[in-house]
């Protein structure tokens, strides 16, 4: 089980003085709950992407394989999309849960 609050506050991420790429609230939360940073992607890995205005991971996707991701864009339902250059260029971290090693 992963302990995840109902919703992490986006404004808190963006305005936190400690929230940079090395010390991001979202990243720390995942690391504390059994995830490790990896270089290669495999099915079920989490991809953390930065926001359009900040270099902080504030969005996550689940890698489905075959270059596809599952995520929920702002103001939209969850959907499957191609892990395109747009997302690859915004990717900061790739993580895998310890149960998948």
KAGI-V711645 format. One line per field, one symbol per residue. ss: DSSP state (h for helix, s for strand, l for the rest). A space follows every 50 residues. Layout:
BEGIN
ss: ???
END
This chain:
BEGIN
ss: lllllllllhhhhhhlllllhhhlhhhhhhhhllsssllllllllsssss llllllsssssssssllsssslllllllssssllhhhhhhssssssshhh l
END
